[in-house]
Amino acid sequence: MTALDLGLPSLGGLDGVPTTDEKQTAKEYTSDQEVRWCPGCGDYAVLAAVRGFLPQLGLRRENVVFVSGIGCSSRFPYYLNTYGMHSIHGRAPTIATGLAVTRPDLSVFVVTGDGDALSIGGNHLIHAVRRNINMTILLFNNRIYGLTKGQYSPTSEVGKVTKSTPMGSLDHPFNPLSVVLGAEATFAARTIDANRAQLTEVLTAAAAHRGTSFVEIYQDCPIFNDGAFDVIRRGGDEAKQRIIPLKHGEPIRFGVDGEFGVVRSEDGYGLRVAPIAQVGEDAVVVHDEHRDDPSFAFALSRLSDQDLTHTVTGVFRNVDRITYDDGARQQMKDARSTGQADLGTLLRGKDTWTVGADRDVGGARD
C-alpha cells in the first residue's frame, strides 16, 4: 500500500519540513562543542560529510533533529548546530518515532552504532523499520564495542579475539542490511566512511526518501579494532576487486577493469559473483533499487562476506510505501471528521460493561 492508496500525496522525506532560501554552509551546522573522538576515528569523516550535505537540503536548522543512543557515535548531536538528543541505550528509534509522528515539520535523524542498534536496541530498530517511520537511521558499524573499551559486538566476525572473547567469538554476526531488508525496509544502503563522494550521495538520497531510511556506514575504530576495513578503505586495485558498487539501472559489475559481474545463482534463488568472460555480458543482472519485492535487495546483501571478499555498497532498495506517521495522522483526521475522536464516546463504547453491580460474591458485594 502506498500513500496514494490512502488518498495521501506521494511525499518525499523532506516534504512538510519548512525550508529556507538562505544560503547555508557547513560552518552554520557546526556547534561550539569540541569534537572529542579518538584521533583517526572514522566518525570524523562521517561528521564532515553530514555537515557538508545538510546545507544542500535547504531546511531550517531548527527543523532538523538528531537523536542518538549510547556509544561513541552517540556524541554526534553535540557537534551539530541543530536540535538533538543524546538518549538512552538502544532506544533512539523509539524516541525518534514519537518525534516523527507528532511533528511532521521535523526532519528526524537517528545516529547509532552496531552495539547500540543491534544488541539492546534490536527490537526497536526492526519495528521502526517495519512500521516505515519517516526518519533516517545512520548505523556506524565498526564491529566492536568502542565506548566500553573493546568487547565484541553483534557484527564482530566469528573467531574475533577481544577482551570479552579471549579465545575467539562463537557468535555468528548480524548482517545489518539483511536484518533490515528482512523487516522489508523501504530504503536500505551501505557506504564506507572513507568514500566521501558515495557517503554524501547516499545520505542525500536517504534524507529525501519518505519512510525509514537505513544507512550502514563501515567506520574505522583505530583504538580497539584498527584496520577492520582497511582492505576496502585504502582504495587501489585490492579494493576494486572487493567492492561491488550499485548504480540504479546499470549492470552490477566490478573489478580493476570491470571484469566481474553479479549473476543469478544456478538454483535460481539468489545471486553470485562470476567472471564476465565466462558467463557473458547478458548474464550480468541490472540493478533495480525500486523493485517492489525485497528478495532481490536481500540477495544482494548476502553477497557481502565477513572477510570482506565481496562488499556491496550503494543503495540496495528504495521503494514507496505508506509511512506509519502519515497513516496515523490520516486516521486522526478521519476520526475527527466522523466524531470517533471524542474521548467520552471511546470510553463508553460497545466494549464497556459494569462489573458486579448487583451481585454478591462470597457474601460481599463487588
Disulfide bonds with the S-S distance in Angstrom:
none
